[in-house]
């Protein structure tokens, strides 16, 4: 061993030992922080299915490939990171002896070919990702990277590029010295580089040492920064995806909400005690351990931010920044919590003076910050951030590492509503109406079936008839709101026309509880849901058709929690089937063009994209808006925002209406009463300023179909 090899070996060993020590320390700290969270035993069920889902998402890059060019580039970089880590291992052999290689596989031609291909293709891939980050840097305007720690992204990308270049140079130097163990067909680029580089084995040792130092510098930096999600996600993402709520590759944490949990089990409101049971989340350690893993795993890519309707209309909510705030708060508070500190459910300090004596002042100061509070209170999350969310699920849909933003937001809302009674005042009227009248508008319950008046056929009511195939769940909007009543009448008419056997509950129906639950009032949701579940069971309802996606989602995905199970379909699904089987035949085309707005709770939350388009397509060609299907832009009404004022930034419904008007279609078709109201109001506002022609209208898919059939 020559002098160069000795010096290089000492440097490689020293930097590697330092890196290992720091990385192990960081991992231990991350695990300790995550273990501070509350129990969540359901995450360990169906390990085989979860493993399959994890491998499908990661190896197939199913979430990343929604952003196709970036996804393809990221896939090459990811696979290169895994494969070419073996070349970093090989560099330790090359430092000691330039012609040495990894035992068993180091001289295998297939290994040489595979690593050659990914070494070469990963270079343009990482250059492309670097270009994307530079082109979209926040200083250039609106960017998904706004709020991200940019130096960390640049650092990781440059490390990858330099390691790739070192690997190719080492191979080229070995080829120049005729010491590369792979034939030309297995390493064509390396052999080509060999024609340009000197035949110096000493240079192999030097470059191998540089490669190790670069790689271990990366490890040292991430070891010093356990919150560096842009680097750590390549390890933590495996676990975060494995433990995702659904446990399946094709279903993110959307649809039904998790029940309110305390100690890892659903809260029983009949026996719950706020001094003993956890009501929502008011301290960062009250999130589950999966929540803390979510915060740790965030890559700061900003895909959630770029799709968020609140962020895109000038509101303070960014799902990414919310997660990063919770992450930074958790890690800053961790020394205090790990020392034994923390508040019990009554607000009393659990830690003794002796336990907290050694905690640094910064951690103690962080512990005093309220989780929810404005700038003057030093809050981690501003109330305007919390209440800007429409629970549309765009953030969850786009997140490449399966962070469950909506669940975390609703958990924080639950505490604010149930314990603090701190929520937008105008929503209080809605909650009182739900509690007293069983509907958000406060309409008399006995008028629920008034929409049937004037129809030229009898609408059966449960109790008056015993034999029916579908229970038609009308919903509060469908029963009381004028626009929605037109949809209700259209659906009933179409079902009657097609000979479908159905019945309604009439006065026996109450609100499903969706707005209460998504606002955070789990108590009112449980009250309404249990009442409805009893009614449905007594009625023997096994199949339900609903016109409101919020009712559809709640009945389908949440009522099993309160004791009712059955098949639930959206009216567009049933109408699509009736058209396809010839039971309904459109005859008159709709002029002026049609575009379709995907309701969030029909599309993203429940993956119903095709049926409404099939119904509309049977009448007229559909012109798609740029943001459609799983990337549809919210109308602004979800998450109980229907009953809250929109005081900050641009109105979400106006943003969506402008997109619909840009298609040139005269008919904006919807499949949700909330969307009909929000987009209808937006079109009316545009007409008043002359920005929309008088011919434009917002109507439900069912009404479009009825017009085509009846004229």
C-alpha positions as CSV (number, residue, x, y, z in Angstrom):
1,X,0.0,0.0,0.0
2,X,1.5,3.3,-1.1
3,X,1.4,6.6,0.7
4,X,-1.6,7.9,-1.3
5,X,-3.6,4.8,-0.4
6,X,-2.7,5.1,3.3
7,X,-3.7,8.8,3.5
8,X,-6.9,8.1,1.5
9,X,-7.8,5.1,3.7
10,X,-7.3,7.1,6.9
11,X,-9.5,10.0,5.5
12,X,-12.2,7.5,4.3
13,X,-12.3,5.7,7.7
14,X,-12.3,9.0,9.7
15,X,-15.1,10.6,7.7
16,X,-17.1,7.4,7.7
17,X,-16.9,6.9,11.5
18,X,-18.0,10.5,12.0
19,X,-20.9,10.0,9.6
20,X,-22.1,6.8,11.2
21,X,-22.0,8.3,14.7
22,X,-24.1,11.3,13.6
23,X,-26.6,9.3,11.6
24,X,-27.1,6.8,14.4
25,X,-27.7,9.6,16.8
26,X,-30.2,11.3,14.4
27,X,-32.1,8.1,13.9
28,X,-32.3,7.5,17.6
29,X,-33.7,11.0,18.1
30,X,-36.2,10.6,15.3
31,X,-37.5,7.3,16.7
32,X,-37.7,8.9,20.2
33,X,-39.8,11.8,18.8
34,X,-42.1,9.5,16.8
35,X,-42.7,7.3,19.9
36,X,-44.0,10.3,21.8
37,X,-47.2,10.1,19.7
38,X,-50.4,8.4,20.7
39,X,-51.1,4.7,20.0
40,X,-52.5,3.7,16.6
41,X,-52.7,-0.1,16.7
42,X,-54.7,-0.4,13.4
43,X,-51.6,0.5,11.4
44,X,-50.1,-2.9,12.1
45,X,-53.0,-4.9,10.5
46,X,-52.7,-6.7,7.1
47,X,-48.9,-6.6,7.0
48,X,-48.8,-8.6,3.7
49,X,-51.1,-6.2,2.0
50,X,-49.3,-3.2,3.4
51,X,-46.0,-4.6,2.1
52,X,-47.4,-5.0,-1.3
53,X,-48.8,-1.5,-1.3
54,X,-45.5,-0.1,-0.2
55,X,-43.6,-1.9,-2.9
56,X,-46.1,-1.0,-5.6
57,X,-46.0,2.7,-4.7
58,X,-42.2,2.9,-4.3
59,X,-41.0,0.6,-7.1
60,X,-43.8,1.6,-9.4
61,X,-43.6,5.3,-8.4
62,X,-47.4,5.4,-8.8
63,X,-47.8,8.7,-7.0
64,X,-44.8,10.5,-8.5
65,X,-45.7,9.5,-12.0
66,X,-48.8,11.7,-11.8
67,X,-46.2,14.4,-12.5
68,X,-44.8,12.4,-15.4
69,X,-41.5,14.1,-16.4
70,X,-40.5,14.8,-12.8
71,X,-41.7,11.3,-11.8
72,X,-39.7,9.5,-14.5
73,X,-36.6,11.5,-13.6
74,X,-37.1,10.9,-9.8
75,X,-37.5,7.1,-10.5
76,X,-34.1,7.0,-12.2
77,X,-32.5,8.9,-9.4
78,X,-34.2,6.7,-6.7
79,X,-33.1,3.5,-8.4
80,X,-29.7,4.9,-9.0
81,X,-29.4,5.8,-5.3
82,X,-30.1,2.2,-4.3
83,X,-28.0,0.5,-6.9
84,X,-25.1,2.9,-6.9
85,X,-24.8,2.7,-3.1
86,X,-22.9,-0.5,-3.9
87,X,-20.5,1.6,-5.9
88,X,-19.8,3.7,-2.8
89,X,-19.1,0.5,-1.0
90,X,-16.8,-0.4,-3.9
91,X,-15.0,2.8,-3.4
92,X,-13.7,1.6,0.0
93,X,-12.0,-1.3,-1.8
94,X,-10.6,1.1,-4.4
95,X,-9.2,3.4,-1.8
96,X,-7.1,0.6,-0.4
97,X,-6.3,-1.1,-3.7
98,X,-7.4,0.6,-7.0
99,X,-8.0,-2.7,-8.8
100,X,-10.0,-4.3,-6.0
101,X,-13.8,-4.6,-6.2
102,X,-16.7,-5.9,-4.2
103,X,-16.6,-9.7,-3.7
104,X,-18.9,-11.9,-5.7
105,X,-20.7,-9.2,-7.8
106,X,-17.9,-6.7,-8.3
107,X,-16.6,-8.2,-11.6
108,X,-20.0,-9.6,-12.8
109,X,-20.8,-8.3,-16.3
110,X,-24.5,-8.1,-15.6
111,X,-23.8,-6.0,-12.5
112,X,-21.5,-3.8,-14.6
113,X,-24.2,-3.3,-17.3
114,X,-27.0,-2.4,-14.8
115,X,-24.9,0.0,-12.8
116,X,-23.5,1.5,-16.1
117,X,-27.0,2.2,-17.4
118,X,-28.2,3.8,-14.2
119,X,-25.0,5.8,-13.7
120,X,-25.4,7.3,-17.2
121,X,-29.2,7.9,-17.2
122,X,-29.3,9.3,-13.6
123,X,-27.1,12.2,-14.7
124,X,-29.6,13.8,-17.1
125,X,-32.4,12.8,-14.6
126,X,-30.8,14.7,-11.7
127,X,-29.9,17.6,-14.0
128,X,-33.5,17.8,-15.0
129,X,-34.7,17.9,-11.3
130,X,-32.1,20.6,-10.6
131,X,-33.4,22.6,-13.5
132,X,-37.0,22.2,-12.3
133,X,-36.1,23.5,-8.8
134,X,-34.2,26.4,-10.3
135,X,-36.9,27.4,-12.7
136,X,-39.5,27.2,-10.0
137,X,-37.6,28.8,-7.3
138,X,-39.7,31.1,-5.1
139,X,-37.9,34.3,-6.2
140,X,-39.3,33.8,-9.6
141,X,-42.9,34.1,-8.4
142,X,-45.6,31.6,-7.3
143,X,-43.9,28.4,-6.6
144,X,-44.6,25.0,-5.0
145,X,-41.2,25.4,-3.4
146,X,-42.3,28.6,-1.5
147,X,-41.5,27.9,2.2
148,X,-39.2,24.9,1.4
149,X,-35.7,24.9,2.8
150,X,-34.1,25.5,-0.6
151,X,-30.4,24.9,0.3
152,X,-31.3,21.4,1.4
153,X,-32.8,20.5,-1.9
154,X,-29.8,22.0,-3.8
155,X,-27.4,20.2,-1.5
156,X,-28.9,16.8,-2.0
157,X,-29.1,17.2,-5.8
158,X,-25.5,18.4,-6.0
159,X,-24.3,15.5,-3.9
160,X,-26.1,13.0,-6.1
161,X,-24.6,14.6,-9.3
162,X,-21.1,14.7,-7.9
163,X,-21.2,11.0,-6.7
164,X,-22.5,9.9,-10.1
165,X,-19.7,11.8,-11.8
166,X,-17.1,10.4,-9.5
167,X,-18.4,6.9,-10.2
168,X,-18.1,7.3,-14.0
169,X,-14.6,8.9,-13.7
170,X,-13.4,5.9,-11.5
171,X,-14.7,3.5,-14.2
172,X,-13.1,5.5,-16.9
173,X,-9.7,5.6,-15.1
174,X,-9.9,1.8,-14.6
175,X,-10.7,1.4,-18.3
176,X,-7.8,3.6,-19.3
177,X,-5.5,1.4,-17.2
178,X,-7.1,-1.7,-18.7
179,X,-8.3,-2.8,-15.2
180,X,-12.1,-2.4,-15.7
181,X,-13.5,-5.9,-15.1
182,X,-16.4,-5.4,-17.5
183,X,-16.4,-5.8,-21.3
184,X,-17.2,-3.0,-23.6
185,X,-20.8,-4.2,-24.2
186,X,-21.4,-4.0,-20.4
187,X,-19.8,-0.6,-19.8
188,X,-19.6,1.3,-23.1
189,X,-19.6,4.8,-21.6
190,X,-16.9,3.9,-19.1
191,X,-14.7,2.5,-21.9
192,X,-15.3,5.6,-24.0
193,X,-14.2,7.7,-21.0
194,X,-11.1,5.5,-20.7
195,X,-10.0,6.8,-24.1
196,X,-10.0,10.3,-22.7
197,X,-8.6,9.8,-19.2
198,X,-5.0,8.9,-18.2
199,X,-4.0,5.4,-17.2
200,X,-3.5,6.2,-13.5
201,X,-4.4,3.8,-10.7
202,X,-3.3,6.5,-8.2
203,X,-6.0,8.7,-9.6
204,X,-8.5,5.9,-9.0
205,X,-7.6,6.0,-5.3
206,X,-7.9,9.8,-5.1
207,X,-11.3,9.9,-6.9
208,X,-12.6,7.0,-4.8
209,X,-11.6,8.9,-1.6
210,X,-13.3,12.1,-2.9
211,X,-16.4,10.0,-3.6
212,X,-16.4,8.6,-0.1
213,X,-15.9,12.1,1.4
214,X,-18.7,13.5,-0.7
215,X,-21.1,10.7,0.3
216,X,-20.2,10.9,4.0
217,X,-20.5,14.7,3.9
218,X,-24.1,14.1,2.9
219,X,-24.5,11.6,5.8
220,X,-22.9,14.1,8.2
221,X,-25.2,16.9,7.2
222,X,-28.4,14.8,7.4
223,X,-27.1,13.4,10.8
224,X,-26.9,17.0,12.0
225,X,-30.4,17.8,10.6
226,X,-33.0,15.2,11.6
227,X,-35.7,17.4,10.2
228,X,-34.2,17.4,6.7
229,X,-37.0,15.6,5.1
230,X,-35.7,16.2,1.6
231,X,-32.9,13.7,2.4
232,X,-34.4,11.5,5.2
233,X,-37.6,10.7,3.2
234,X,-35.6,8.2,1.2
235,X,-35.6,6.1,4.3
236,X,-38.7,7.1,6.2
237,X,-41.0,7.0,3.2
238,X,-40.9,3.2,3.2
239,X,-42.4,3.2,6.7
240,X,-44.8,6.1,6.1
241,X,-46.3,4.4,3.1
242,X,-46.3,1.0,4.8
243,X,-48.3,2.4,7.7
244,X,-50.7,4.5,5.6
245,X,-54.3,4.5,6.7
246,X,-55.8,2.5,3.9
247,X,-52.9,0.1,3.6
248,X,-53.6,-0.2,-0.2
249,X,-51.6,1.3,-3.0
250,X,-54.6,2.8,-4.9
251,X,-56.3,4.5,-1.9
252,X,-54.9,7.5,0.0
253,X,-56.2,8.6,3.3
254,X,-59.4,10.1,1.8
255,X,-63.1,9.2,2.0
256,X,-64.2,8.6,5.5
257,X,-62.6,10.3,8.5
258,X,-61.1,8.3,11.3
259,X,-63.3,8.4,14.5
260,X,-62.1,10.5,17.3
261,X,-59.5,8.5,19.2
262,X,-58.2,8.4,22.8
263,X,-55.5,6.1,23.8
264,X,-55.7,4.3,20.5
265,X,-59.4,3.4,20.6
266,X,-62.5,5.2,19.3
267,X,-64.0,7.6,21.9
268,X,-67.3,6.6,23.4
269,X,-69.2,9.8,24.0
270,X,-71.6,8.2,26.4
271,X,-68.7,7.6,28.9
272,X,-66.1,10.1,27.7
273,X,-64.6,12.5,30.2
274,X,-62.6,15.5,28.9
275,X,-60.3,15.3,32.0
276,X,-59.4,11.6,31.2
277,X,-60.0,11.2,27.5
278,X,-58.4,13.0,24.7
279,X,-60.8,15.2,22.6
280,X,-59.0,16.0,19.4
281,X,-55.4,17.4,19.4
282,X,-54.2,20.4,21.4
283,X,-50.5,19.4,21.9
284,X,-48.2,18.1,19.2
285,X,-47.6,14.9,21.3
286,X,-51.4,14.2,21.1
287,X,-51.0,13.3,17.4
288,X,-50.6,9.6,16.8
289,X,-47.1,8.3,16.2
290,X,-48.1,8.0,12.6
291,X,-48.8,11.7,12.6
292,X,-45.3,12.5,13.9
293,X,-43.9,10.1,11.3
294,X,-45.9,12.0,8.7
295,X,-44.3,15.3,9.8
296,X,-40.8,13.7,9.8
297,X,-41.2,12.3,6.3
298,X,-42.3,15.5,4.5
299,X,-40.0,16.0,1.5
300,X,-40.9,19.7,1.1
301,X,-41.7,19.1,-2.6
302,X,-44.8,21.3,-2.4
303,X,-47.1,19.2,-4.5
304,X,-49.8,19.5,-1.9
305,X,-49.3,23.3,-1.8
306,X,-49.5,23.6,-5.6
307,X,-52.9,21.9,-5.6
308,X,-54.4,23.4,-2.5
309,X,-57.4,25.7,-3.3
310,X,-56.8,27.8,-0.3
311,X,-53.2,28.5,-1.1
312,X,-54.0,29.2,-4.8
313,X,-56.5,31.8,-3.8
314,X,-54.3,33.8,-1.4
315,X,-55.3,32.2,1.9
316,X,-52.7,31.4,4.6
317,X,-53.1,27.7,4.5
318,X,-50.4,25.7,2.8
319,X,-50.6,22.0,3.6
320,X,-46.8,21.8,3.3
321,X,-46.1,24.7,5.6
322,X,-48.6,23.4,8.1
323,X,-46.8,20.0,8.2
324,X,-43.4,21.7,8.4
325,X,-44.6,23.9,11.3
326,X,-45.8,20.9,13.2
327,X,-42.5,19.0,12.4
328,X,-40.3,21.8,13.6
329,X,-42.4,22.4,16.7
330,X,-42.3,18.6,17.6
331,X,-38.5,18.4,17.3
332,X,-38.0,21.7,19.1
333,X,-40.3,20.6,21.9
334,X,-38.9,17.1,22.1
335,X,-36.1,17.6,24.7
336,X,-38.8,18.9,27.1
337,X,-41.1,15.9,26.4
338,X,-38.4,13.3,26.5
339,X,-37.3,14.6,29.9
340,X,-40.7,13.8,31.3
341,X,-42.4,17.2,30.6
342,X,-45.9,17.7,29.2
343,X,-49.3,18.8,30.1
344,X,-52.0,16.4,31.2
345,X,-55.6,16.8,29.9
346,X,-56.4,19.3,32.6
347,X,-53.4,21.5,31.6
348,X,-51.3,20.6,34.6
349,X,-47.5,20.0,34.2
350,X,-46.5,16.4,34.4
351,X,-42.8,16.9,34.7
352,X,-41.1,17.5,38.1
353,X,-38.7,20.4,38.7
354,X,-35.8,17.8,38.9
355,X,-36.8,16.3,35.5
356,X,-37.0,19.6,33.8
357,X,-33.9,21.2,35.4
358,X,-31.6,20.2,32.5
359,X,-33.9,21.1,29.6
360,X,-32.6,23.9,27.5
361,X,-34.6,27.2,27.5
362,X,-35.4,27.0,23.9
363,X,-37.3,23.7,24.4
364,X,-39.1,25.1,27.4
365,X,-40.1,28.1,25.4
366,X,-41.4,25.9,22.6
367,X,-43.4,23.9,25.1
368,X,-45.2,27.1,26.2
369,X,-46.4,27.8,22.6
370,X,-50.1,27.0,22.0
371,X,-50.6,24.6,19.1
372,X,-53.4,26.9,17.7
373,X,-53.0,30.6,18.1
374,X,-52.3,33.8,16.2
375,X,-49.0,35.6,16.0
376,X,-49.6,37.6,19.1
377,X,-50.1,34.3,21.1
378,X,-47.1,32.7,19.5
379,X,-49.2,29.9,18.1
380,X,-47.7,27.1,16.0
381,X,-50.7,27.1,13.6
382,X,-52.7,30.2,13.0
383,X,-56.5,29.8,13.3
384,X,-57.0,31.3,9.8
385,X,-54.8,28.4,8.6
386,X,-56.8,25.8,10.4
387,X,-60.2,27.1,9.2
388,X,-59.2,27.8,5.5
389,X,-59.2,24.1,4.8
390,X,-62.0,22.8,2.6
391,X,-61.0,19.1,3.3
392,X,-61.0,18.7,-0.5
393,X,-58.1,16.1,-0.2
394,X,-56.0,17.6,-3.0
395,X,-53.0,17.6,-0.7
396,X,-53.4,13.9,0.3
397,X,-54.0,12.9,-3.3
398,X,-50.8,14.5,-4.5
399,X,-48.4,13.6,-1.6
400,X,-45.8,11.2,-2.9
401,X,-45.2,9.8,0.7
402,X,-48.8,9.5,1.8
403,X,-49.0,12.2,4.5
404,X,-52.5,12.4,5.9
405,X,-53.0,16.2,6.1
406,X,-56.9,16.2,6.3
407,X,-56.9,13.8,9.3
408,X,-54.5,16.0,11.2
409,X,-56.4,19.2,10.4
410,X,-59.7,17.7,11.5
411,X,-58.1,16.4,14.7
412,X,-57.0,20.0,15.6
413,X,-60.4,21.3,14.7
414,X,-62.1,18.8,17.0
415,X,-60.3,20.2,20.1
416,X,-61.0,23.8,19.1
417,X,-64.7,23.1,18.6
418,X,-65.4,20.6,21.4
419,X,-63.2,21.9,24.2
420,X,-62.4,25.6,23.3
421,X,-65.6,26.4,21.5
422,X,-63.3,28.4,19.3
423,X,-64.5,28.4,15.6
424,X,-65.9,30.9,13.1
425,X,-69.0,32.4,14.6
426,X,-71.2,32.1,11.6
427,X,-70.8,28.3,11.7
428,X,-72.4,28.2,15.1
429,X,-75.8,28.8,13.5
430,X,-75.3,25.7,11.3
431,X,-74.4,23.6,14.3
432,X,-77.4,24.7,16.3
433,X,-79.7,24.0,13.3
434,X,-78.2,20.5,13.1
435,X,-78.8,19.9,16.7
436,X,-82.3,21.3,16.9
437,X,-83.7,20.7,13.4
438,X,-81.6,18.0,11.9
439,X,-80.5,20.1,9.0
440,X,-78.0,22.9,8.5
441,X,-80.6,25.4,7.2
442,X,-82.9,25.1,10.2
443,X,-85.9,24.2,8.0
444,X,-88.9,22.4,9.5
445,X,-88.3,18.7,9.4
446,X,-91.9,18.1,8.3
447,X,-91.3,19.8,5.0
448,X,-88.6,17.3,3.9
449,X,-90.8,15.7,1.3
450,X,-92.3,19.0,0.0
451,X,-90.1,18.6,-3.1
452,X,-92.4,15.8,-4.3
453,X,-95.4,18.2,-4.8
454,X,-96.3,18.7,-8.4
455,X,-94.6,15.6,-9.7
456,X,-96.9,13.5,-12.1
457,X,-96.1,10.3,-10.2
458,X,-96.2,9.2,-6.6
459,X,-92.9,9.0,-4.7
460,X,-93.0,6.0,-2.3
461,X,-92.2,6.6,1.3
462,X,-90.7,4.0,3.6
463,X,-93.4,2.7,5.9
464,X,-96.0,3.2,3.2
465,X,-94.3,0.6,1.0
466,X,-92.2,-2.3,2.1
467,X,-90.7,-3.5,-1.2
468,X,-88.1,-1.3,-2.8
469,X,-84.7,-1.7,-4.4
470,X,-83.1,1.6,-3.6
471,X,-83.6,4.0,-0.7
472,X,-83.3,7.4,-2.3
473,X,-81.3,9.5,0.2
474,X,-82.5,13.0,-0.6
475,X,-80.2,14.9,1.7
476,X,-80.7,18.3,3.4
477,X,-79.8,20.4,0.3
478,X,-81.9,18.1,-1.9
479,X,-84.9,18.6,0.4
480,X,-84.7,22.3,1.3
481,X,-82.4,24.2,-1.1
482,X,-84.1,25.5,-4.2
483,X,-81.4,24.7,-6.7
484,X,-80.8,21.2,-5.3
485,X,-84.6,20.4,-5.2
486,X,-84.5,20.6,-9.0
487,X,-81.9,17.9,-9.0
488,X,-83.9,15.8,-6.6
489,X,-87.0,16.1,-8.8
490,X,-84.9,15.2,-11.9
491,X,-83.4,12.1,-10.3
492,X,-86.8,10.9,-9.0
493,X,-88.3,11.5,-12.5
494,X,-85.5,9.6,-14.2
495,X,-85.7,6.7,-11.7
496,X,-89.4,6.5,-12.3
497,X,-88.9,6.7,-16.1
498,X,-86.5,3.8,-15.9
499,X,-88.7,1.6,-13.8
500,X,-86.4,1.6,-10.8
501,X,-88.0,0.6,-7.5
502,X,-87.2,3.3,-4.9
503,X,-88.5,4.9,-1.8
504,X,-87.6,7.9,0.5
505,X,-87.6,8.3,4.2
506,X,-89.4,11.7,4.2
507,X,-89.5,13.1,7.7
508,X,-87.5,10.2,9.0
509,X,-84.3,11.4,7.3
510,X,-81.9,13.8,9.0
511,X,-78.5,15.3,8.1
512,X,-75.8,12.6,7.8
513,X,-73.6,14.8,10.0
514,X,-71.0,15.5,7.4
515,X,-70.6,19.3,8.0
516,X,-70.5,18.8,11.8
517,X,-67.8,16.1,11.5
518,X,-65.5,17.9,9.1
519,X,-65.9,21.1,11.1
520,X,-64.7,19.1,14.2
521,X,-68.0,18.6,16.1
522,X,-67.8,14.9,16.5
523,X,-70.5,14.9,19.2
524,X,-73.2,16.2,16.8
525,X,-72.0,13.9,14.1
526,X,-72.3,10.8,16.4
527,X,-75.8,11.9,17.5
528,X,-77.1,12.3,13.9
529,X,-75.3,9.3,12.5
530,X,-76.5,6.9,15.2
531,X,-80.1,8.2,14.7
532,X,-79.9,7.7,11.0
533,X,-78.2,4.2,11.3
534,X,-81.1,3.1,13.5
535,X,-83.6,4.4,10.9
536,X,-81.8,2.7,8.1
537,X,-81.7,-0.6,9.9
538,X,-85.4,-0.4,10.8
539,X,-86.2,0.4,7.1
540,X,-84.2,-2.6,6.0
541,X,-82.2,-0.4,3.6
542,X,-79.4,-2.3,1.9
543,X,-78.9,-0.1,-1.2
544,X,-78.9,3.7,-1.2
545,X,-78.7,6.2,-4.0
546,X,-77.6,9.7,-3.0
547,X,-77.4,12.9,-5.0
548,X,-75.0,14.7,-2.6
549,X,-71.4,13.5,-2.6
550,X,-71.1,14.5,1.1
551,X,-74.0,12.3,2.0
552,X,-72.7,9.6,-0.3
553,X,-69.3,9.7,1.2
554,X,-70.5,9.7,4.8
555,X,-73.0,6.9,4.4
556,X,-70.6,4.8,2.4
557,X,-67.4,5.2,4.4
558,X,-68.4,6.3,7.9
559,X,-71.7,4.7,8.8
560,X,-70.1,1.4,9.5
561,X,-68.6,3.1,12.5
562,X,-72.1,3.6,13.9
563,X,-73.7,0.3,13.0
564,X,-75.1,0.5,9.4
565,X,-73.5,-1.2,6.4
566,X,-74.8,-1.4,2.9
567,X,-74.2,-0.4,-0.8
568,X,-74.2,3.3,-1.5
569,X,-74.1,4.7,-5.0
570,X,-74.0,8.2,-6.3
571,X,-76.9,9.1,-8.6
572,X,-74.5,9.6,-11.6
573,X,-73.3,6.0,-11.1
574,X,-76.9,4.7,-11.2
575,X,-77.9,6.9,-14.2
576,X,-74.8,5.8,-16.1
577,X,-75.9,2.2,-15.6
578,X,-79.5,3.0,-16.7
579,X,-78.2,4.7,-19.9
580,X,-75.8,1.9,-20.7
581,X,-78.5,-0.7,-20.3
582,X,-81.0,1.2,-22.5
583,X,-83.4,2.0,-19.7
584,X,-82.9,5.7,-20.3
585,X,-82.3,6.9,-23.8
586,X,-81.1,10.5,-24.5
587,X,-82.6,11.8,-27.7
588,X,-82.0,15.5,-27.8
589,X,-78.4,16.9,-27.8
590,X,-77.5,19.8,-25.6
591,X,-76.2,22.8,-27.6
592,X,-73.5,25.2,-26.5
593,X,-71.0,22.8,-25.1
594,X,-70.7,21.0,-21.8
595,X,-67.9,21.0,-19.2
596,X,-67.9,18.9,-16.0
597,X,-66.7,20.0,-12.5
598,X,-65.6,17.0,-10.4
599,X,-66.9,17.3,-6.8
600,X,-64.1,16.6,-4.4
601,X,-66.1,14.1,-2.4
602,X,-67.3,12.3,-5.4
603,X,-64.0,12.3,-7.4
604,X,-60.9,12.5,-5.2
605,X,-62.4,11.0,-2.1
606,X,-64.3,8.2,-3.8
607,X,-62.7,7.8,-7.2
608,X,-66.0,8.3,-9.1
609,X,-64.7,10.0,-12.3
610,X,-66.2,8.1,-15.2
611,X,-69.9,7.7,-14.6
612,X,-70.9,11.4,-14.7
613,X,-68.8,11.8,-17.9
614,X,-70.5,8.8,-19.4
615,X,-73.9,10.3,-18.7
616,X,-72.9,13.7,-20.2
617,X,-71.1,12.0,-23.1
618,X,-74.4,10.4,-24.1
619,X,-75.8,13.8,-24.5
620,X,-73.0,16.0,-25.8
621,X,-69.2,16.0,-26.0
622,X,-67.5,17.1,-22.7
623,X,-64.9,19.8,-22.8
624,X,-62.6,19.2,-19.8
625,X,-61.2,22.0,-17.7
626,X,-57.4,21.9,-17.2
627,X,-57.8,20.8,-13.6
628,X,-60.1,17.8,-13.7
629,X,-60.6,14.3,-12.2
630,X,-58.2,13.7,-9.3
631,X,-56.7,17.2,-9.9
632,X,-60.1,18.9,-9.9
633,X,-60.2,22.3,-8.2
634,X,-62.5,22.6,-5.2
635,X,-65.7,24.8,-5.3
636,X,-64.9,26.0,-1.8
637,X,-67.8,24.5,0.1
638,X,-66.3,21.4,1.7
639,X,-65.1,21.0,5.3
640,X,-68.2,23.0,6.4
641,X,-66.9,26.0,4.5
642,X,-70.3,26.2,3.0
643,X,-71.4,27.9,6.2
644,X,-68.4,30.1,6.8
645,X,-67.6,33.4,5.3
646,X,-64.6,33.6,2.9
647,X,-62.9,36.8,4.0
648,X,-59.3,36.2,2.9
649,X,-58.0,36.3,-0.6
650,X,-59.9,35.5,-3.8
651,X,-63.1,33.5,-3.5
652,X,-62.4,29.8,-4.4
653,X,-65.6,29.5,-6.4
654,X,-64.7,32.5,-8.6
655,X,-61.3,30.9,-9.4
656,X,-63.1,27.7,-10.5
657,X,-65.8,29.5,-12.4
658,X,-63.2,31.4,-14.4
659,X,-61.6,28.1,-15.3
660,X,-65.0,26.7,-16.4
661,X,-65.9,29.8,-18.4
662,X,-62.5,29.6,-20.2
663,X,-63.7,26.3,-21.8
664,X,-66.4,28.2,-23.7
665,X,-69.1,25.8,-22.6
666,X,-72.6,27.1,-21.9
667,X,-73.4,24.3,-19.5
668,X,-71.3,23.8,-16.4
669,X,-72.5,20.4,-15.2
670,X,-72.0,19.3,-11.5
671,X,-72.8,16.3,-9.4
672,X,-73.1,18.0,-6.0
673,X,-75.6,20.5,-4.5
674,X,-72.8,22.4,-2.7
675,X,-70.9,22.7,-6.0
676,X,-74.1,23.9,-7.8
677,X,-74.6,26.6,-5.2
678,X,-71.0,27.8,-5.2
679,X,-70.5,27.7,-8.9
680,X,-73.9,29.1,-9.5
681,X,-73.2,32.1,-7.3
682,X,-69.8,32.5,-9.1
683,X,-71.5,32.5,-12.5
684,X,-74.1,35.0,-11.3
685,X,-71.3,37.3,-10.1
686,X,-69.5,37.0,-13.4
687,X,-72.7,37.8,-15.3
688,X,-73.3,40.9,-13.2
689,X,-70.0,42.3,-14.4
690,X,-70.4,41.2,-18.0
691,X,-67.6,38.6,-17.7
692,X,-69.9,35.7,-18.5
693,X,-72.6,35.4,-21.2
694,X,-76.2,35.1,-20.0
695,X,-76.5,31.7,-21.7
696,X,-74.1,30.1,-19.2
697,X,-75.8,28.0,-16.5
698,X,-74.8,25.6,-13.7
699,X,-76.9,22.4,-13.5
700,X,-76.7,18.9,-12.3
701,X,-75.8,16.0,-14.5
702,X,-79.3,14.5,-13.8
703,X,-81.0,17.7,-15.1
704,X,-78.8,17.6,-18.3
705,X,-79.9,14.0,-18.9
706,X,-83.6,14.8,-18.1
707,X,-83.6,17.6,-20.6
708,X,-82.2,15.3,-23.3
709,X,-84.8,12.7,-22.6
710,X,-87.8,14.9,-22.0
711,X,-86.9,18.0,-23.9
